[in-house]
Amino acid sequence: MATISNQPAFTVVDMDDIQIPIIDFAPFLSGTPAEKHSVALFVTDAFRNSGFLYLKDHGIPPSVVSEIFASSARFFARPQNQKDSLRWTGPESNRGYIATGQEKLAPLEDTAGIGDLRTVSPDLKESIEIGREGVPGMPNQWPAHIDEEGQSFKQTMLSFFETCKTLHMQIMQAIALGMNLPEHFFDECIDAGDNILRLLHYPPVPKDIFQRQPGQVRAGEHSDYGSITLLFQDARGGLQVRSPKGTFVDVTPILDTIVVNAGDLLARWANDGITSTRHRVVEPPASVSAWDEGEYPARYSVAYFCNPNMDQVIEALPGTYDEQEGRKYPGIKTSDYMVQRLGATI
């Protein structure tokens, strides 16, 4: 990984034909029109090329992120029966607790055999999915009725959900400018906030499990389903992206940055002019391995999966096709696509 520069955008991952930049988002949030447009081009170029970027100076204070991680750790430390009482309710709502081994992420073409994959090498993680509050028939599964910490957890996560929703809107505005669309082109397509805040805990595991079980990972290779994902990592590492050469490249945590990647629906919206890159979570790098002789430490991350409004029909955007190069995909409603993908993995 290269040394970070003071430039607005600077490549920090460059290996096997994949480049991932770190982009300073402050000029987009408070700069001149020319500065906003420059950042927008950097963002869109990254999504076109690798589908991944690091975002710094994004407007979310480190203290807020720290509290989210602390609150997440307290939730996953709860007794198993409490977490199980908040279990995931199905792909239509995509809300609630998912126990270790219940989900198996895989590329779309491999989901037909997901049961066998889950049996042989289940993903070594647990999570809780939090959606937009107040959707009829799709309640979030809060621990607020259990104790005061559960009530605090609910308020903390609802506030963070709205904070990330704002950043989602701002990044989509940058993408619009970078694609020569009006800045607010996507606003009415995403304003409902039909997003998912996912808290993830990868429990400690024996180091030799990755040797005893070939193909074992903490989270299987997959692409994300929606428009973009905001990923907050701890310092453990293990996230990798698939390069054009078919190798996997480390996306090492960088303090006070968010990893942002494009999802399948954004790629579809852009008529494949944007890249939704596969990624996975594996055993930590050697620097982490040395921390404990026989066991890898726990890993925590927070993913905010951003989606178009559930009733939005995703069709190729203006300027992404012509008479010679037509639309690659038929229109599809966001909700239909999400249920299809989620139902295949759990």
Helices and strands as residue ranges (DSSP letters): E 9-15, E 18-24, H 26-30, H 33-49, E 52-56, H 62-76, H 80-84, E 96-98, G 108-113, H 114-120, E 126-131, H 148-178, H 187-190, E 196-202, E 205-206, H 209-212, E 219-222, E 228-233, E 239-242, E 248-250, E 258-262, H 264-269, E 279-281, H 286-289, E 295-296, E 299-306, E 313-314, E 332-333, H 334-343
